[in-house]
Amino acid sequence: MQLLYISVFGGLGCLSRYLVSGWVYALAGRALPWGTLAVNVLGSFLLGFLMESGLRTSFLPADIRVGLTTGFMGGFTTFSTFSYETVRLLEEGSYLQAGANMVLNLVVCVVCALLGIWVARQL
């Protein structure tokens, strides 16, 4: 049953990533990979929250939790796209943008994961 949940939630995560990143690019432009950053930041917060909530309570059955964390969050966030976009910026000679992209993705995503954990602990 877990594989079914992972597959279904994974597809929903991919679709959500496509919609959210497209919306962010439409608002913010493409000077930096803002859409990828947005899904990674939001995904880091949500994964921190879901994992911490799952450790402290059993508000969701285990199969659903795995579907949400491995499936949805795995489909929603994208380390590979972040890596590719950073390489493209480097190849274009956009070193400042590439550095900013790396720092923003790594630092902000870790902070948001911590924030998600903290919020879950407050509930």
A tleap script that builds the chain and sets N, CA, C and O, in Angstrom:
source leaprc.protein.ff14SB
mol = sequence {
  NMET GLN LEU LEU TYR ILE SER VAL PHE GLY
  GLY LEU GLY CYS LEU SER ARG TYR LEU VAL
  SER GLY TRP VAL TYR ALA LEU ALA GLY ARG
  ALA LEU PRO TRP GLY THR LEU ALA VAL ASN
  VAL LEU GLY SER PHE LEU LEU GLY PHE LEU
  MET GLU SER GLY LEU ARG THR SER PHE LEU
  PRO ALA ASP ILE ARG VAL GLY LEU THR THR
  GLY PHE MET GLY GLY PHE THR THR PHE SER
  THR PHE SER TYR GLU THR VAL ARG LEU LEU
  GLU GLU GLY SER TYR LEU GLN ALA GLY ALA
  ASN MET VAL LEU ASN LEU VAL VAL CYS VAL
  VAL CYS ALA LEU LEU GLY ILE TRP VAL ALA
  ARG GLN CLEU
}
set mol.1.N position { 0.825 -1.200 0.000 }
set mol.1.CA position { 0.000 0.000 0.000 }
set mol.1.C position { 0.870 1.265 0.000 }
set mol.1.O position { 0.503 2.285 -0.584 }
set mol.2.N position { 2.045 1.176 0.676 }
set mol.2.CA position { 2.924 2.340 0.718 }
set mol.2.C position { 3.335 2.795 -0.677 }
set mol.2.O position { 3.374 3.993 -0.957 }
set mol.3.N position { 3.642 1.835 -1.557 }
set mol.3.CA position { 4.063 2.193 -2.915 }
set mol.3.C position { 2.969 2.950 -3.662 }
set mol.3.O position { 3.257 3.867 -4.431 }
set mol.4.N position { 1.735 2.571 -3.438 }
set mol.4.CA position { 0.622 3.279 -4.066 }
set mol.4.C position { 0.560 4.720 -3.564 }
set mol.4.O position { 0.430 5.654 -4.355 }
set mol.5.N position { 0.652 4.895 -2.248 }
set mol.5.CA position { 0.615 6.246 -1.676 }
set mol.5.C position { 1.797 7.079 -2.155 }
set mol.5.O position { 1.633 8.251 -2.494 }
set mol.6.N position { 2.986 6.484 -2.186 }
set mol.6.CA position { 4.164 7.207 -2.664 }
set mol.6.C position { 3.969 7.639 -4.110 }
set mol.6.O position { 4.291 8.771 -4.472 }
set mol.7.N position { 3.443 6.744 -4.937 }
set mol.7.CA position { 3.228 7.059 -6.357 }
set mol.7.C position { 2.201 8.170 -6.547 }
set mol.7.O position { 2.439 9.123 -7.289 }
set mol.8.N position { 1.072 8.046 -5.882 }
set mol.8.CA position { 0.001 9.041 -6.036 }
set mol.8.C position { 0.453 10.397 -5.498 }
set mol.8.O position { 0.321 11.417 -6.175 }
set mol.9.N position { 0.984 10.402 -4.279 }
set mol.9.CA position { 1.427 11.668 -3.696 }
set mol.9.C position { 2.623 12.240 -4.454 }
set mol.9.O position { 2.757 13.459 -4.565 }
set mol.10.N position { 3.495 11.373 -4.978 }
set mol.10.CA position { 4.628 11.844 -5.775 }
set mol.10.C position { 4.165 12.583 -7.015 }
set mol.10.O position { 4.704 13.636 -7.353 }
set mol.11.N position { 3.167 12.034 -7.692 }
set mol.11.CA position { 2.613 12.714 -8.868 }
set mol.11.C position { 2.008 14.057 -8.510 }
set mol.11.O position { 2.175 15.036 -9.238 }
set mol.12.N position { 1.302 14.104 -7.383 }
set mol.12.CA position { 0.714 15.372 -6.935 }
set mol.12.C position { 1.799 16.379 -6.562 }
set mol.12.O position { 1.650 17.579 -6.794 }
set mol.13.N position { 2.891 15.882 -5.982 }
set mol.13.CA position { 4.011 16.761 -5.639 }
set mol.13.C position { 4.651 17.360 -6.877 }
set mol.13.O position { 4.972 18.548 -6.903 }
set mol.14.N position { 4.837 16.538 -7.910 }
set mol.14.CA position { 5.419 17.035 -9.172 }
set mol.14.C position { 4.524 18.083 -9.817 }
set mol.14.O position { 5.000 19.123 -10.271 }
set mol.15.N position { 3.247 17.808 -9.854 }
set mol.15.CA position { 2.303 18.767 -10.422 }
set mol.15.C position { 2.314 20.071 -9.624 }
set mol.15.O position { 2.296 21.160 -10.200 }
set mol.16.N position { 2.344 19.953 -8.308 }
set mol.16.CA position { 2.384 21.145 -7.456 }
set mol.16.C position { 3.659 21.941 -7.684 }
set mol.16.O position { 3.621 23.170 -7.728 }
set mol.17.N position { 4.792 21.252 -7.831 }
set mol.17.CA position { 6.058 21.942 -8.103 }
set mol.17.C position { 5.955 22.731 -9.404 }
set mol.17.O position { 6.360 23.892 -9.467 }
set mol.18.N position { 5.419 22.101 -10.427 }
set mol.18.CA position { 5.266 22.757 -11.730 }
set mol.18.C position { 4.415 24.021 -11.603 }
set mol.18.O position { 4.776 25.073 -12.132 }
set mol.19.N position { 3.295 23.915 -10.907 }
set mol.19.CA position { 2.384 25.053 -10.769 }
set mol.19.C position { 2.981 26.160 -9.907 }
set mol.19.O position { 2.925 27.333 -10.277 }
set mol.20.N position { 3.550 25.797 -8.763 }
set mol.20.CA position { 4.103 26.806 -7.854 }
set mol.20.C position { 5.309 27.495 -8.482 }
set mol.20.O position { 5.401 28.722 -8.453 }
set mol.21.N position { 6.230 26.724 -9.047 }
set mol.21.CA position { 7.420 27.356 -9.628 }
set mol.21.C position { 7.044 28.232 -10.826 }
set mol.21.O position { 7.623 29.304 -11.006 }
set mol.22.N position { 6.102 27.802 -11.634 }
set mol.22.CA position { 5.648 28.628 -12.752 }
set mol.22.C position { 5.030 29.927 -12.291 }
set mol.22.O position { 5.270 30.978 -12.884 }
set mol.23.N position { 4.233 29.863 -11.234 }
set mol.23.CA position { 3.606 31.054 -10.665 }
set mol.23.C position { 4.667 32.013 -10.132 }
set mol.23.O position { 4.585 33.221 -10.352 }
set mol.24.N position { 5.668 31.469 -9.428 }
set mol.24.CA position { 6.729 32.311 -8.870 }
set mol.24.C position { 7.550 32.953 -9.987 }
set mol.24.O position { 7.879 34.137 -9.909 }
set mol.25.N position { 7.884 32.182 -11.028 }
set mol.25.CA position { 8.628 32.761 -12.151 }
set mol.25.C position { 7.828 33.875 -12.824 }
set mol.25.O position { 8.402 34.881 -13.243 }
set mol.26.N position { 6.524 33.707 -12.929 }
set mol.26.CA position { 5.685 34.746 -13.534 }
set mol.26.C position { 5.706 36.024 -12.702 }
set mol.26.O position { 5.648 37.125 -13.250 }
set mol.27.N position { 5.787 35.883 -11.388 }
set mol.27.CA position { 5.813 37.050 -10.498 }
set mol.27.C position { 7.193 37.688 -10.391 }
set mol.27.O position { 7.324 38.911 -10.418 }
set mol.28.N position { 8.228 36.845 -10.270 }
set mol.28.CA position { 9.561 37.349 -9.921 }
set mol.28.C position { 10.540 37.398 -11.084 }
set mol.28.O position { 11.612 37.989 -10.960 }
set mol.29.N position { 10.195 36.794 -12.198 }
set mol.29.CA position { 11.129 36.754 -13.313 }
set mol.29.C position { 12.147 35.633 -13.155 }
set mol.29.O position { 12.035 34.793 -12.263 }
set mol.30.N position { 13.142 35.636 -14.039 }
set mol.30.CA position { 14.108 34.544 -14.075 }
set mol.30.C position { 15.550 34.998 -13.876 }
set mol.30.O position { 16.476 34.291 -14.274 }
set mol.31.N position { 15.757 36.161 -13.267 }
set mol.31.CA position { 17.123 36.610 -13.007 }
set mol.31.C position { 17.861 35.596 -12.141 }
set mol.31.O position { 19.054 35.356 -12.327 }
set mol.32.N position { 17.156 35.019 -11.219 }
set mol.32.CA position { 17.616 33.883 -10.412 }
set mol.32.C position { 16.562 32.796 -10.548 }
set mol.32.O position { 15.426 33.087 -10.923 }
set mol.33.N position { 16.913 31.557 -10.252 }
set mol.33.CA position { 15.911 30.479 -10.301 }
set mol.33.C position { 14.935 30.559 -9.117 }
set mol.33.O position { 14.922 29.688 -8.248 }
set mol.34.N position { 14.127 31.613 -9.104 }
set mol.34.CA position { 13.223 31.870 -7.979 }
set mol.34.C position { 12.190 30.769 -7.788 }
set mol.34.O position { 11.839 30.444 -6.654 }
set mol.35.N position { 11.701 30.196 -8.870 }
set mol.35.CA position { 10.689 29.145 -8.752 }
set mol.35.C position { 11.227 27.921 -8.040 }
set mol.35.O position { 10.560 27.353 -7.175 }
set mol.36.N position { 12.431 27.514 -8.404 }
set mol.36.CA position { 13.062 26.365 -7.750 }
set mol.36.C position { 13.341 26.674 -6.290 }
set mol.36.O position { 13.108 25.838 -5.418 }
set mol.37.N position { 13.839 27.873 -6.023 }
set mol.37.CA position { 14.090 28.270 -4.637 }
set mol.37.C position { 12.798 28.230 -3.825 }
set mol.37.O position { 12.790 27.744 -2.694 }
set mol.38.N position { 11.719 28.732 -4.392 }
set mol.38.CA position { 10.443 28.774 -3.673 }
set mol.38.C position { 9.959 27.378 -3.297 }
set mol.38.O position { 9.540 27.158 -2.160 }
set mol.39.N position { 10.009 26.428 -4.235 }
set mol.39.CA position { 9.522 25.086 -3.899 }
set mol.39.C position { 10.455 24.404 -2.909 }
set mol.39.O position { 9.997 23.649 -2.052 }
set mol.40.N position { 11.754 24.657 -3.011 }
set mol.40.CA position { 12.678 24.043 -2.062 }
set mol.40.C position { 12.522 24.624 -0.662 }
set mol.40.O position { 12.601 23.891 0.324 }
set mol.41.N position { 12.302 25.928 -0.566 }
set mol.41.CA position { 12.101 26.566 0.737 }
set mol.41.C position { 10.794 26.083 1.367 }
set mol.41.O position { 10.777 25.663 2.524 }
set mol.42.N position { 9.718 26.145 0.616 }
set mol.42.CA position { 8.427 25.678 1.130 }
set mol.42.C position { 8.486 24.193 1.472 }
set mol.42.O position { 7.983 23.770 2.513 }
set mol.43.N position { 9.098 23.409 0.600 }
set mol.43.CA position { 9.222 21.978 0.841 }
set mol.43.C position { 10.051 21.659 2.070 }
set mol.43.O position { 9.737 20.714 2.794 }
set mol.44.N position { 11.102 22.426 2.322 }
set mol.44.CA position { 11.936 22.204 3.509 }
set mol.44.C position { 11.147 22.472 4.783 }
set mol.44.O position { 11.234 21.716 5.750 }
set mol.45.N position { 10.377 23.556 4.773 }
set mol.45.CA position { 9.529 23.848 5.932 }
set mol.45.C position { 8.514 22.726 6.152 }
set mol.45.O position { 8.368 22.220 7.264 }
set mol.46.N position { 7.821 22.344 5.089 }
set mol.46.CA position { 6.775 21.319 5.211 }
set mol.46.C position { 7.345 19.972 5.630 }
set mol.46.O position { 6.743 19.275 6.446 }
set mol.47.N position { 8.497 19.597 5.084 }
set mol.47.CA position { 9.087 18.317 5.463 }
set mol.47.C position { 9.520 18.335 6.923 }
set mol.47.O position { 9.304 17.360 7.642 }
set mol.48.N position { 10.130 19.435 7.370 }
set mol.48.CA position { 10.483 19.550 8.782 }
set mol.48.C position { 9.259 19.424 9.668 }
set mol.48.O position { 9.281 18.728 10.684 }
set mol.49.N position { 8.186 20.105 9.274 }
set mol.49.CA position { 6.937 20.048 10.038 }
set mol.49.C position { 6.346 18.641 10.045 }
set mol.49.O position { 5.986 18.122 11.101 }
set mol.50.N position { 6.247 18.023 8.868 }
set mol.50.CA position { 5.643 16.689 8.774 }
set mol.50.C position { 6.454 15.636 9.515 }
set mol.50.O position { 5.890 14.783 10.201 }
set mol.51.N position { 7.767 15.692 9.380 }
set mol.51.CA position { 8.606 14.699 10.047 }
set mol.51.C position { 8.521 14.847 11.559 }
set mol.51.O position { 8.388 13.856 12.276 }
set mol.52.N position { 8.598 16.068 12.040 }
set mol.52.CA position { 8.520 16.285 13.484 }
set mol.52.C position { 7.136 15.925 14.007 }
set mol.52.O position { 7.018 15.320 15.073 }
set mol.53.N position { 6.100 16.284 13.282 }
set mol.53.CA position { 4.737 15.927 13.691 }
set mol.53.C position { 4.570 14.416 13.733 }
set mol.53.O position { 3.944 13.881 14.647 }
set mol.54.N position { 5.125 13.738 12.753 }
set mol.54.CA position { 5.026 12.284 12.704 }
set mol.54.C position { 5.771 11.606 13.827 }
set mol.54.O position { 5.368 10.535 14.280 }
set mol.55.N position { 6.861 12.215 14.289 }
set mol.55.CA position { 7.626 11.649 15.398 }
set mol.55.C position { 6.899 11.823 16.721 }
set mol.55.O position { 7.011 10.980 17.611 }
set mol.56.N position { 6.165 12.897 16.850 }
set mol.56.CA position { 5.526 13.221 18.125 }
set mol.56.C position { 4.095 12.695 18.251 }
set mol.56.O position { 3.615 12.453 19.359 }
set mol.57.N position { 3.430 12.524 17.138 }
set mol.57.CA position { 2.038 12.076 17.185 }
set mol.57.C position { 1.802 11.051 16.089 }
set mol.57.O position { 2.655 10.838 15.227 }
set mol.58.N position { 0.687 10.446 16.127 }
set mol.58.CA position { 0.313 9.534 15.035 }
set mol.58.C position { -0.972 10.058 14.394 }
set mol.58.O position { -1.918 9.306 14.158 }
set mol.59.N position { -0.985 11.373 14.115 }
set mol.59.CA position { -2.194 11.981 13.556 }
set mol.59.C position { -2.500 11.467 12.161 }
set mol.59.O position { -3.621 11.621 11.678 }
set mol.60.N position { -1.513 10.854 11.504 }
set mol.60.CA position { -1.731 10.238 10.194 }
set mol.60.C position { -1.223 8.807 10.227 }
set mol.60.O position { -0.213 8.527 10.873 }
set mol.61.N position { -1.901 7.898 9.545 }
set mol.61.CA position { -1.388 6.531 9.454 }
set mol.61.C position { -0.005 6.517 8.797 }
set mol.61.O position { 0.309 7.387 7.985 }
set mol.62.N position { 0.810 5.536 9.149 }
set mol.62.CA position { 2.192 5.449 8.664 }
set mol.62.C position { 2.270 5.458 7.140 }
set mol.62.O position { 3.146 6.115 6.578 }
set mol.63.N position { 1.373 4.743 6.461 }
set mol.63.CA position { 1.410 4.701 4.995 }
set mol.63.C position { 1.177 6.080 4.381 }
set mol.63.O position { 1.811 6.438 3.388 }
set mol.64.N position { 0.280 6.838 4.964 }
set mol.64.CA position { -0.005 8.190 4.469 }
set mol.64.C position { 1.190 9.101 4.736 }
set mol.64.O position { 1.566 9.901 3.879 }
set mol.65.N position { 1.789 8.982 5.927 }
set mol.65.CA position { 2.969 9.799 6.244 }
set mol.65.C position { 4.088 9.550 5.246 }
set mol.65.O position { 4.721 10.495 4.775 }
set mol.66.N position { 4.338 8.274 4.917 }
set mol.66.CA position { 5.383 7.949 3.939 }
set mol.66.C position { 5.001 8.502 2.569 }
set mol.66.O position { 5.857 9.009 1.845 }
set mol.67.N position { 3.731 8.408 2.212 }
set mol.67.CA position { 3.280 8.971 0.943 }
set mol.67.C position { 3.504 10.470 0.876 }
set mol.67.O position { 3.929 10.994 -0.154 }
set mol.68.N position { 3.221 11.159 1.968 }
set mol.68.CA position { 3.403 12.614 2.004 }
set mol.68.C position { 4.874 13.012 2.008 }
set mol.68.O position { 5.284 13.907 1.269 }
set mol.69.N position { 5.673 12.338 2.850 }
set mol.69.CA position { 7.074 12.752 2.984 }
set mol.69.C position { 7.921 12.287 1.804 }
set mol.69.O position { 8.588 13.101 1.166 }
set mol.70.N position { 7.902 11.011 1.513 }
set mol.70.CA position { 8.717 10.487 0.415 }
set mol.70.C position { 8.096 10.818 -0.935 }
set mol.70.O position { 8.801 11.222 -1.859 }
set mol.71.N position { 6.794 10.651 -1.054 }
set mol.71.CA position { 6.122 10.881 -2.326 }
set mol.71.C position { 5.934 12.349 -2.644 }
set mol.71.O position { 6.575 12.880 -3.551 }
set mol.72.N position { 5.050 13.012 -1.894 }
set mol.72.CA position { 4.724 14.402 -2.218 }
set mol.72.C position { 5.934 15.314 -2.096 }
set mol.72.O position { 6.253 16.050 -3.030 }
set mol.73.N position { 6.611 15.272 -0.948 }
set mol.73.CA position { 7.739 16.176 -0.745 }
set mol.73.C position { 8.891 15.843 -1.688 }
set mol.73.O position { 9.597 16.742 -2.143 }
set mol.74.N position { 9.086 14.556 -1.984 }
set mol.74.CA position { 10.109 14.166 -2.949 }
set mol.74.C position { 9.798 14.671 -4.348 }
set mol.74.O position { 10.703 15.055 -5.088 }
set mol.75.N position { 8.524 14.671 -4.710 }
set mol.75.CA position { 8.120 15.191 -6.013 }
set mol.75.C position { 8.080 16.708 -6.058 }
set mol.75.O position { 8.291 17.309 -7.111 }
set mol.76.N position { 7.812 17.322 -4.927 }
set mol.76.CA position { 7.663 18.777 -4.869 }
set mol.76.C position { 9.012 19.490 -4.863 }
set mol.76.O position { 9.209 20.459 -5.597 }
set mol.77.N position { 9.939 19.011 -4.038 }
set mol.77.CA position { 11.250 19.657 -3.958 }
set mol.77.C position { 12.168 19.103 -5.035 }
set mol.77.O position { 11.915 18.032 -5.587 }
set mol.78.N position { 13.239 19.840 -5.332 }
set mol.78.CA position { 14.084 19.407 -6.436 }
set mol.78.C position { 15.522 19.872 -6.272 }
set mol.78.O position { 15.873 20.990 -6.649 }
set mol.79.N position { 16.334 19.018 -5.716 }
set mol.79.CA position { 17.758 19.312 -5.588 }
set mol.79.C position { 18.442 19.258 -6.948 }
set mol.79.O position { 19.353 20.039 -7.222 }
set mol.80.N position { 18.007 18.348 -7.788 }
set mol.80.CA position { 18.641 18.199 -9.103 }
set mol.80.C position { 18.432 19.437 -9.977 }
set mol.80.O position { 19.355 19.859 -10.674 }
set mol.81.N position { 17.244 20.019 -9.949 }
set mol.81.CA position { 17.007 21.233 -10.731 }
set mol.81.C position { 17.827 22.393 -10.179 }
set mol.81.O position { 18.389 23.176 -10.944 }
set mol.82.N position { 17.897 22.506 -8.864 }
set mol.82.CA position { 18.755 23.518 -8.230 }
set mol.82.C position { 20.191 23.355 -8.715 }
set mol.82.O position { 20.834 24.339 -9.081 }
set mol.83.N position { 20.699 22.133 -8.722 }
set mol.83.CA position { 22.077 21.879 -9.159 }
set mol.83.C position { 22.267 22.260 -10.622 }
set mol.83.O position { 23.234 22.935 -10.974 }
set mol.84.N position { 21.346 21.829 -11.465 }
set mol.84.CA position { 21.437 22.122 -12.896 }
set mol.84.C position { 21.398 23.629 -13.158 }
set mol.84.O position { 22.208 24.156 -13.921 }
set mol.85.N position { 20.454 24.312 -12.520 }
set mol.85.CA position { 20.331 25.755 -12.740 }
set mol.85.C position { 21.577 26.499 -12.260 }
set mol.85.O position { 21.976 27.496 -12.863 }
set mol.86.N position { 22.186 26.022 -11.189 }
set mol.86.CA position { 23.418 26.636 -10.697 }
set mol.86.C position { 24.554 26.435 -11.694 }
set mol.86.O position { 25.316 27.365 -11.961 }
set mol.87.N position { 24.673 25.233 -12.244 }
set mol.87.CA position { 25.697 24.963 -13.259 }
set mol.87.C position { 25.484 25.858 -14.476 }
set mol.87.O position { 26.444 26.408 -15.016 }
set mol.88.N position { 24.238 26.006 -14.908 }
set mol.88.CA position { 23.944 26.868 -16.068 }
set mol.88.C position { 24.363 28.317 -15.787 }
set mol.88.O position { 24.928 28.979 -16.657 }
set mol.89.N position { 24.088 28.802 -14.585 }
set mol.89.CA position { 24.504 30.160 -14.225 }
set mol.89.C position { 26.027 30.288 -14.272 }
set mol.89.O position { 26.551 31.291 -14.757 }
set mol.90.N position { 26.736 29.280 -13.774 }
set mol.90.CA position { 28.199 29.294 -13.821 }
set mol.90.C position { 28.704 29.287 -15.256 }
set mol.90.O position { 29.630 30.024 -15.594 }
set mol.91.N position { 28.104 28.463 -16.096 }
set mol.91.CA position { 28.511 28.386 -17.502 }
set mol.91.C position { 28.280 29.706 -18.238 }
set mol.91.O position { 29.023 30.055 -19.155 }
set mol.92.N position { 27.250 30.427 -17.828 }
set mol.92.CA position { 26.944 31.725 -18.442 }
set mol.92.C position { 27.839 32.842 -17.903 }
set mol.92.O position { 27.782 33.975 -18.382 }
set mol.93.N position { 28.661 32.520 -16.911 }
set mol.93.CA position { 29.502 33.539 -16.292 }
set mol.93.C position { 28.779 34.375 -15.258 }
set mol.93.O position { 29.287 35.413 -14.836 }
set mol.94.N position { 27.609 33.942 -14.847 }
set mol.94.CA position { 26.817 34.659 -13.836 }
set mol.94.C position { 27.211 34.143 -12.453 }
set mol.94.O position { 26.423 33.497 -11.762 }
set mol.95.N position { 28.457 34.446 -12.069 }
set mol.95.CA position { 29.021 33.883 -10.841 }
set mol.95.C position { 28.329 34.400 -9.590 }
set mol.95.O position { 28.114 33.643 -8.643 }
set mol.96.N position { 27.984 35.659 -9.574 }
set mol.96.CA position { 27.291 36.223 -8.416 }
set mol.96.C position { 25.921 35.573 -8.236 }
set mol.96.O position { 25.544 35.214 -7.120 }
set mol.97.N position { 25.176 35.423 -9.331 }
set mol.97.CA position { 23.863 34.781 -9.258 }
set mol.97.C position { 23.994 33.312 -8.845 }
set mol.97.O position { 23.181 32.812 -8.067 }
set mol.98.N position { 25.014 32.622 -9.361 }
set mol.98.CA position { 25.223 31.216 -8.994 }
set mol.98.C position { 25.536 31.098 -7.506 }
set mol.98.O position { 25.000 30.229 -6.818 }
set mol.99.N position { 26.407 31.977 -7.015 }
set mol.99.CA position { 26.731 31.965 -5.587 }
set mol.99.C position { 25.521 32.284 -4.731 }
set mol.99.O position { 25.285 31.642 -3.707 }
set mol.100.N position { 24.754 33.279 -5.156 }
set mol.100.CA position { 23.537 33.632 -4.416 }
set mol.100.C position { 22.553 32.472 -4.415 }
set mol.100.O position { 21.923 32.189 -3.396 }
set mol.101.N position { 22.419 31.801 -5.549 }
set mol.101.CA position { 21.510 30.660 -5.641 }
set mol.101.C position { 21.933 29.548 -4.680 }
set mol.101.O position { 21.094 28.952 -4.005 }
set mol.102.N position { 23.236 29.273 -4.623 }
set mol.102.CA position { 23.722 28.225 -3.717 }
set mol.102.C position { 23.476 28.595 -2.261 }
set mol.102.O position { 22.964 27.786 -1.487 }
set mol.103.N position { 23.840 29.816 -1.890 }
set mol.103.CA position { 23.673 30.245 -0.502 }
set mol.103.C position { 22.197 30.278 -0.125 }
set mol.103.O position { 21.817 29.779 0.934 }
set mol.104.N position { 21.368 30.858 -0.978 }
set mol.104.CA position { 19.938 30.940 -0.673 }
set mol.104.C position { 19.327 29.556 -0.512 }
set mol.104.O position { 18.612 29.305 0.458 }
set mol.105.N position { 19.600 28.650 -1.455 }
set mol.105.CA position { 19.012 27.314 -1.366 }
set mol.105.C position { 19.486 26.573 -0.129 }
set mol.105.O position { 18.676 25.968 0.574 }
set mol.106.N position { 20.771 26.608 0.149 }
set mol.106.CA position { 21.273 25.834 1.283 }
set mol.106.C position { 20.896 26.456 2.619 }
set mol.106.O position { 20.353 25.772 3.486 }
set mol.107.N position { 21.174 27.728 2.793 }
set mol.107.CA position { 20.941 28.365 4.089 }
set mol.107.C position { 19.449 28.521 4.370 }
set mol.107.O position { 18.974 28.124 5.434 }
set mol.108.N position { 18.718 29.087 3.436 }
set mol.108.CA position { 17.294 29.347 3.680 }
set mol.108.C position { 16.523 28.036 3.837 }
set mol.108.O position { 15.617 27.949 4.667 }
set mol.109.N position { 16.871 27.023 3.053 }
set mol.109.CA position { 16.160 25.741 3.171 }
set mol.109.C position { 16.412 25.080 4.521 }
set mol.109.O position { 15.488 24.529 5.119 }
set mol.110.N position { 17.647 25.127 5.008 }
set mol.110.CA position { 17.936 24.547 6.326 }
set mol.110.C position { 17.206 25.327 7.416 }
set mol.110.O position { 16.636 24.729 8.328 }
set mol.111.N position { 17.220 26.639 7.329 }
set mol.111.CA position { 16.504 27.462 8.311 }
set mol.111.C position { 15.007 27.150 8.277 }
set mol.111.O position { 14.367 27.070 9.326 }
set mol.112.N position { 14.449 26.975 7.087 }
set mol.112.CA position { 13.014 26.672 6.981 }
set mol.112.C position { 12.692 25.277 7.504 }
set mol.112.O position { 11.623 25.073 8.079 }
set mol.113.N position { 13.582 24.322 7.318 }
set mol.113.CA position { 13.371 22.993 7.910 }
set mol.113.C position { 13.359 23.099 9.432 }
set mol.113.O position { 12.513 22.497 10.094 }
set mol.114.N position { 14.294 23.861 9.982 }
set mol.114.CA position { 14.314 24.088 11.432 }
set mol.114.C position { 13.042 24.784 11.898 }
set mol.114.O position { 12.487 24.443 12.942 }
set mol.115.N position { 12.588 25.749 11.128 }
set mol.115.CA position { 11.355 26.460 11.468 }
set mol.115.C position { 10.155 25.513 11.446 }
set mol.115.O position { 9.295 25.583 12.323 }
set mol.116.N position { 10.094 24.632 10.453 }
set mol.116.CA position { 9.018 23.645 10.396 }
set mol.116.C position { 9.023 22.731 11.609 }
set mol.116.O position { 7.968 22.415 12.161 }
set mol.117.N position { 10.210 22.306 12.024 }
set mol.117.CA position { 10.343 21.470 13.226 }
set mol.117.C position { 9.874 22.247 14.448 }
set mol.117.O position { 9.133 21.724 15.280 }
set mol.118.N position { 10.309 23.494 14.549 }
set mol.118.CA position { 9.928 24.319 15.692 }
set mol.118.C position { 8.414 24.511 15.762 }
set mol.118.O position { 7.821 24.380 16.833 }
set mol.119.N position { 7.789 24.818 14.631 }
set mol.119.CA position { 6.335 25.013 14.601 }
set mol.119.C position { 5.627 23.736 15.041 }
set mol.119.O position { 4.675 23.797 15.820 }
set mol.120.N position { 6.072 22.592 14.557 }
set mol.120.CA position { 5.445 21.321 14.941 }
set mol.120.C position { 5.565 21.083 16.444 }
set mol.120.O position { 4.648 20.545 17.064 }
set mol.121.N position { 6.675 21.476 17.019 }
set mol.121.CA position { 6.872 21.287 18.467 }
set mol.121.C position { 5.991 22.213 19.293 }
set mol.121.O position { 5.708 21.926 20.456 }
set mol.122.N position { 5.556 23.316 18.706 }
set mol.122.CA position { 4.706 24.259 19.435 }
set mol.122.C position { 3.252 23.806 19.485 }
set mol.122.O position { 2.478 24.291 20.311 }
set mol.123.N position { 2.882 22.891 18.618 }
set mol.123.CA position { 1.482 22.444 18.556 }
set mol.123.C position { 1.188 21.366 19.570 }
set mol.123.O position { 0.059 20.883 19.648 }
savepdb mol mol.pdb
quit
